[in-house]
């Protein structure tokens, strides 16, 4: 797409845009060959004019669909006022955002950041500082217990406790201070706790692992163990939170409260990278000025969008939609077990489906679905993640499930 005179011609087709990406962008993703140009609600349109149902929702960043009117209005209004002050000064959105998010989540204090990985990094720092200042763990000896098959981000510290070798290979040396146990195994957790344990960091539902739901009663046992040994429970709700599973927080299904939660993705409404650590004042209050920060964390635009997200969630509409449509989704997917699917897992409008032996790979199924006008993505070799926007209609949902039924059939 370069002329002899050295001037670039404008790309005009999907093939042109894909070639441009492959030449100039780092190959850290393996996207499907679809070039999205527009989005509205639960649908997107590519540069060639083909429309698709979005069954991925930006890994739950688009819980409210593409360009939700209330979120676009909030962003537009704030863009006309001020977008960034840095935390060197107060601004008129921060305190309101923090109070409203704390009230929504039933917590006491909020640390606003940008990406989900930043929120997890912040929670790790908070847990360690709390362990040294409050619990009395010797300096440099704090440990955090995590689960195998976790996904909490891709920074150097976070991949230090990943069990995915693709995420770890050639990125060492790694950060010490983490102990890994099997997800869902309370006995293994009990055996791993020591006097140096600062926190247990877990996903209420393991998304990247294939939307894995823990055994009934697991988190109640985790909470009890944390209370018994003076250990913090940190719940990573970056994908599972904010109505994706039918409740504000996925941990609500377990009747359990964490000391600290990490939030992100949907908190920015698909418009801004917005994340936060929320929890008790006894934990978040250990931070003092100069010990942690972010130039863009809690900026006015992010807070305005986040406040609009909180307002949508405060009505309960999206939690109800996720619960009701999620029940329909799981009923229909479970009917395919034995006829193309080996297993279905998940909660709310979120499912991980394992394609039965003899069927297509996850990548092949994703490509077939794209050809049929439905976008989702594989995780691991034979698993698809299903997570449509919460604004989807039942008719749209059924159309997507019909396409899945065709895509998973053995050749």
C-alpha positions in Angstrom: 0.0 0.0 0.0 2.9 2.3 -0.8 3.2 4.1 -4.2 6.5 4.5 -6.1 6.7 8.1 -4.9 6.7 6.8 -1.3 3.2 8.0 -0.5 0.8 5.6 1.3 -2.5 4.7 -0.3 -5.5 4.4 2.0 -6.5 0.8 2.9 -9.9 0.0 1.5 -10.7 -3.7 2.4 -10.2 -6.1 5.2 -7.3 -7.7 3.5 -5.6 -4.2 3.2 -6.1 -3.5 6.9 -4.9 -7.0 8.0 -1.8 -6.6 5.9 -1.1 -3.2 7.5 -1.5 -4.7 11.0 0.7 -7.6 10.3 3.5 -5.4 8.9 3.5 -2.7 11.6 1.9 -4.0 14.8 3.7 -6.4 17.2 2.4 -10.0 16.8 1.4 -10.4 20.5 -2.1 -11.5 19.5 -3.6 -13.9 17.0 -6.8 -12.2 15.9 -9.4 -13.6 13.7 -9.3 -12.1 10.2 -12.1 -9.6 10.9 -11.6 -5.8 10.7 -14.2 -4.0 12.8 -15.1 -0.5 11.9 -18.4 0.2 13.8 -20.3 -1.1 16.7 -23.8 -0.7 18.1 -25.3 -2.6 21.0 -24.5 -6.3 20.6 -23.4 -6.0 17.0 -20.4 -4.8 15.1 -19.8 -4.1 11.4 -16.5 -4.7 9.5 -14.9 -2.5 6.9 -16.5 -4.5 4.1 -20.0 -3.9 5.5 -20.6 -7.3 7.1 -22.4 -7.3 10.4 -21.6 -9.7 13.3 -23.0 -10.6 16.7 -20.4 -9.9 19.3 -20.2 -12.9 21.6 -17.0 -11.9 23.3 -17.7 -8.3 24.6 -14.1 -7.4 24.7 -13.5 -10.0 27.4 -16.3 -8.4 29.4 -15.1 -4.8 28.9 -18.3 -4.3 26.8 -20.9 -5.6 29.3 -23.2 -2.7 28.2 -22.6 -3.2 24.5 -21.0 -1.0 22.0 -21.6 2.8 22.4 -24.2 2.6 25.1 -26.0 6.0 24.8 -25.7 6.8 28.5 -21.9 6.1 28.5 -21.3 8.0 25.3 -23.2 11.0 26.7 -21.2 11.0 29.9 -17.9 10.8 28.0 -18.9 13.5 25.5 -20.0 15.8 28.3 -16.8 15.3 30.2 -14.7 15.7 27.0 -16.1 19.2 26.8 -14.9 20.1 30.3 -11.6 18.6 31.4 -10.0 15.2 30.7 -6.8 15.1 32.9 -5.5 16.9 35.9 -3.1 14.3 37.3 -3.5 13.5 41.0 -1.4 16.6 41.9 -4.8 18.3 42.2 -8.3 17.4 43.2 -11.0 17.3 40.5 -14.8 17.3 40.7 -15.4 13.7 39.6 -13.0 11.7 41.7 -14.6 11.8 45.1 -18.0 11.1 43.6 -16.7 8.2 41.6 -15.0 6.6 44.7 -18.1 7.1 46.9 -20.5 5.7 44.4 -18.3 2.7 43.6 -17.8 1.9 47.3 -21.5 2.1 47.8 -22.3 -0.2 44.8 -19.8 -2.8 46.0 -20.4 -2.5 49.7 -16.8 -1.5 50.5 -15.2 1.4 52.3 -12.4 2.8 50.1 -11.3 2.9 46.4 -8.0 3.1 44.7 -8.6 4.1 41.1 -6.1 2.8 38.4 -6.3 2.2 34.6 -5.8 -1.4 33.5 -6.8 -4.6 35.2 -3.2 -5.7 35.5 -2.5 -2.4 37.3 -5.3 -3.1 39.7 -3.9 -6.6 40.5 -0.4 -5.1 40.9 -1.8 -2.5 43.3 -3.6 -5.2 45.3 -0.4 -7.2 45.6 1.4 -4.1 46.9 -1.4 -3.4 49.4 -1.5 -7.0 50.7 2.3 -6.9 51.3 2.3 -3.6 53.0 -0.6 -4.6 55.2 1.2 -7.8 56.1 4.3 -5.8 57.2 2.5 -3.0 59.0 -0.5 -4.7 60.4 0.1 -8.4 60.6 3.7 -8.1 61.6 5.3 -10.4 58.9 9.1 -9.9 58.8 10.2 -7.5 56.1 10.6 -9.2 52.7 9.0 -12.4 53.7 5.3 -11.9 52.8 3.7 -14.6 50.7 0.5 -14.5 48.6 -1.3 -17.7 47.7 -2.7 -18.0 44.2 -4.4 -20.7 42.2 -3.1 -22.8 39.3 -4.6 -21.9 35.9 -5.1 -18.3 37.1 -5.1 -15.3 34.9 -4.5 -11.9 36.5 -2.7 -10.0 33.8 0.6 -10.0 31.9 3.0 -7.8 33.8 6.3 -9.3 35.0 5.2 -9.8 38.6 1.8 -11.3 37.5 3.3 -13.8 35.1 5.6 -14.8 37.9 2.7 -16.7 39.4 1.1 -17.8 36.2 1.1 -21.5 35.4 0.7 -20.8 31.6 4.2 -21.4 30.1 3.3 -19.3 27.1 2.8 -16.3 29.4 6.1 -17.1 31.2 8.6 -18.3 28.7 11.6 -16.0 28.3 10.3 -13.4 30.7 12.3 -14.3 33.8 13.8 -13.8 36.3 10.5 -13.8 38.1 9.2 -12.0 41.2 9.3 -14.3 44.4 6.7 -14.4 47.1 3.9 -16.5 45.6 2.7 -20.0 46.4 0.4 -21.8 44.0 -2.3 -24.3 44.9 -5.0 -26.1 43.0 -8.1 -24.0 42.3 -11.1 -25.3 44.2 -9.1 -27.3 46.7 -9.6 -25.9 50.2 -7.4 -28.6 51.8 -4.4 -27.6 49.6 -5.0 -24.0 50.6 -5.1 -24.8 54.3 -1.7 -26.7 54.0 -0.1 -23.7 52.1 -0.9 -21.1 54.7 2.0 -20.0 57.0 2.7 -17.2 59.4 4.1 -15.3 56.4 0.9 -15.5 54.3 -0.4 -12.1 53.6 -3.3 -12.9 51.2 -5.1 -15.4 49.1 -5.7 -14.0 45.5 -8.4 -15.8 43.6 -10.8 -15.3 40.7 -14.4 -16.2 41.8 -14.7 -17.7 38.3 -11.5 -18.5 36.3 -12.1 -16.9 32.9 -9.0 -17.6 30.9 -9.0 -21.2 32.2 -12.3 -21.7 30.4 -14.9 -20.0 32.7 -14.3 -22.5 35.6 -16.7 -22.2 38.5 -15.4 -23.5 41.9 -17.1 -26.3 43.8 -20.0 -25.3 46.0 -18.8 -24.1 49.4 -15.2 -23.5 48.3 -15.2 -19.8 48.9 -16.9 -20.2 52.3 -14.0 -22.5 53.3 -11.5 -20.0 51.9 -13.1 -17.2 53.9 -13.0 -19.2 57.1 -9.3 -20.1 56.6 -8.4 -16.5 56.0 -10.2 -15.4 59.1 -8.6 -18.2 61.2 -5.1 -17.3 60.1 -5.3 -13.5 59.7 -5.0 -13.6 56.0 -6.6 -11.2 53.4 -9.0 -12.6 50.8 -8.4 -10.7 47.5 -11.0 -11.4 44.8 -10.1 -10.6 41.2 -13.4 -9.5 39.7 -12.0 -7.8 36.6 -13.8 -10.2 34.2 -16.4 -11.7 36.5 -17.6 -8.5 38.2 -20.1 -5.8 37.3 -23.1 -7.9 36.4 -21.4 -10.5 34.1 -22.6 -13.4 36.2 -26.0 -12.0 37.3 -24.8 -10.2 40.4 -22.8 -7.0 41.0 -19.9 -9.2 42.1 -19.5 -12.9 41.2 -18.4 -13.6 44.8 -21.9 -12.6 45.8 -23.1 -16.0 44.5 -21.1 -17.6 47.3 -22.5 -15.5 50.1 -18.9 -14.4 50.9 -17.2 -11.1 51.2 -13.6 -10.4 50.3 -11.4 -7.9 52.1 -10.2 -6.5 48.7 -11.6 -6.7 45.2 -10.0 -5.8 41.9 -12.3 -4.3 39.2 -11.8 -3.3 35.7 -12.9 -3.9 32.1 -16.6 -3.1 32.3 -15.9 -0.3 34.7 -14.7 1.7 31.7 -17.8 0.9 29.6 -15.7 -0.1 26.6 -14.7 3.6 26.3 -11.8 4.1 28.7 -9.4 1.8 30.5 -10.7 2.1 34.1 -9.8 -0.1 37.0 -10.0 0.1 40.7 -9.0 -1.7 43.9 -11.9 -1.6 46.4 -12.0 -2.9 49.9 -11.8 -2.2 53.6 -10.3 1.0 55.0 -8.1 -1.1 57.2 -6.3 -2.5 54.1 -6.4 0.4 51.6 -5.7 2.9 54.4 -2.1 1.6 54.7 -1.1 3.6 51.6 0.4 7.0 52.3 1.2 9.8 49.8 4.1 9.0 47.5 4.0 5.3 48.1 1.8 4.4 45.0 0.3 6.3 42.2 -0.7 6.7 38.5 -0.7 9.8 36.3 -3.9 8.7 34.6 -5.5 6.7 37.4 -8.8 8.3 38.5 -8.6 11.0 35.7 -11.8 13.1 35.2 -12.8 11.4 32.0 -12.4 7.9 33.4 -14.3 8.9 36.6 -17.2 10.4 34.5 -17.5 7.2 32.5 -17.2 5.0 35.5 -19.9 7.0 37.3 -22.2 6.4 34.3 -21.4 2.7 34.5 -22.2 2.6 38.2 -25.5 4.4 37.6 -26.5 1.7 35.1 -25.6 -1.0 37.5 -27.5 0.7 40.4 -30.8 0.0 38.7 -30.2 -3.8 38.8 -31.4 -4.1 35.2 -28.2 -5.6 33.9 -27.8 -8.1 36.7 -31.3 -9.3 36.0 -30.7 -9.5 32.2 -27.5 -11.5 32.8 -29.3 -13.9 35.2 -32.3 -14.4 33.0 -30.6 -14.6 29.6 -27.8 -16.6 31.2 -30.2 -19.2 32.3 -31.5 -19.5 28.7 -27.9 -19.6 27.4 -26.9 -22.4 29.7 -30.1 -24.4 29.1 -29.5 -24.3 25.4 -25.8 -25.0 25.6 -26.3 -27.9 28.0 -28.7 -29.5 25.5 -25.7 -29.8 23.1 -23.6 -31.8 25.6 -23.2 -35.2 23.9 -24.0 -33.8 20.5 -20.9 -31.7 19.9 -20.0 -30.4 23.3 -18.2 -32.3 26.1 -18.9 -29.8 28.9 -20.5 -26.5 29.6 -19.4 -24.2 32.6 -20.2 -20.7 33.7 -22.5 -18.3 35.4 -24.9 -15.7 34.1 -24.3 -14.6 30.6 -20.9 -16.2 30.5 -19.9 -19.7 29.5 -16.9 -21.9 28.7 -17.8 -24.7 26.3 -15.5 -27.7 25.6 -15.8 -29.1 22.1 -16.2 -32.9 22.1 -13.4 -35.1 20.7 -13.7 -35.4 17.0 -15.0 -31.9 16.6 -13.2 -28.8 15.4 -10.5 -27.1 17.4 -11.5 -23.9 19.2 -9.7 -21.8 16.5 -11.5 -23.7 13.7 -14.9 -23.2 15.5 -14.2 -19.5 16.0 -13.4 -19.1 12.3 -16.6 -21.0 11.3 -18.6 -18.7 13.6 -17.1 -15.6 12.1 -18.0 -16.8 8.7 -21.6 -17.2 10.0 -21.6 -13.7 11.5 -20.9 -14.5 15.2 -17.6 -13.4 16.9 -16.2 -15.3 19.8 -12.7 -16.6 20.6 -11.1 -19.8 21.7 -9.1 -20.3 24.9 -6.9 -23.4 24.9 -7.2 -25.9 22.1 -10.9 -27.0 22.3 -12.7 -24.4 24.4 -14.7 -21.4 23.4 -15.6 -18.5 25.7 -19.1 -17.2 25.3 -19.8 -13.7 26.7 -22.2 -11.6 24.7 -23.0 -8.0 25.8 -25.7 -7.8 28.5 -27.9 -5.7 26.1 -28.3 -8.6 23.8 -31.9 -9.8 23.0 -33.0 -13.3 23.4 -33.6 -13.5 19.6 -30.0 -12.4 19.0 -28.8 -14.8 21.7 -30.6 -17.7 20.0 -29.2 -16.8 16.6 -25.7 -17.0 18.1 -26.3 -20.3 19.8 -27.8 -21.7 16.6 -24.5 -20.8 14.9 -22.5 -22.4 17.7 -24.5 -25.6 17.2 -23.5 -25.7 13.6 -19.9 -24.7 14.2 -19.1 -27.5 16.7 -20.4 -30.4 14.7 -17.8 -33.0 13.8 -16.6 -32.8 10.3 
